[in-house]
Amino acid sequence: MLNFFHIAKNTFTESVREPIFFILLITALVLIGHFPSMTLFVFGDQIKLVVDSSMATVLLFGLFVAVMSSSHTVTREMHNGTVLLLMSKPVYRWTFILAKIAGIVFTVLVFVFLCNVGSIISLYIARDQFRLDMGAYYIYFAILIASCIFGTVMNFMYSRSFASCTTLAVWIMLPVYCAVCLVFKEHPGILLRSYMYALVLLFFSVSTMAAITVVFATRLEMVANLTVCSMIFFLGLISSYLFLRDTGSAVLNSICRIFYAILPNWQFFWLADALATYQPIPASYLLWAGIYVILYVSLCTVWAVVVFQSREIARDTL
């Protein structure tokens, strides 16, 4: 258990320290913060634009974070001999894979949480289609700039990782400002509880993709992993359209149902349409989605362990 904890902790630490994680995080937060300014070009749909754009950004960038983290902490360690060194100690292969999945999922949790906090703040910035809360807008970007300055100072004076220190500063300041907005600012024109449920569902979807990326990271390089996961992501978005149609053949229908069951259906986690029509999202839906994710991640974990058990590690270090 101690080995599992240390490997998961090191996986999370190394993922957050990677410059690509910081670039993706800051890019996503900047985009989310700028989405309210685009509401000046719509009429009456400013909340829908912010919600749809923010959720799409979190989902897409979360995919990139999952793939990059798994490639940097699994594929690269298999090439530089780190995994071979770990296997020479009392560390089982299944412990290594489970710890890697746990560390990457926690990394994704941090990324999605900060993006979701930024999405909630964006709702308070977009007051209506003709007016923005510029004070909230400036404070939001001032927090990002102050976090970068903090990371720069810590890197220059104490040789700390710029990416991890900046992420820590954003993790502290952005949720505090979000709490201030929730308490003191005018309530946005949306079912806030349902919106938070929808944001939790985004974390479920990205966590599922993180587990899938670890499976392929044991066999594929970063580019190939990103390509395969992107295909799974795209097919999962349209799986209902592709595999739930009547093809006129019982055999083909059965094959389509099998593919539909195997592929993760990302539409289960995308409830922007329900938010746009002000339909409440019940807590029971969140519960069933969580059960679905647990089962799917468990299946991917078993798959990753089986694949990694037969992998020849020493060959990658030559």
Summary of the structure (lengths in Angstrom):
residues: 318
radius of gyration: 21.0
end to end distance: 30.7
largest distance: 69.2
contacts: 1055
relative contact order: 0.14
helix: 82%
strand: 2%
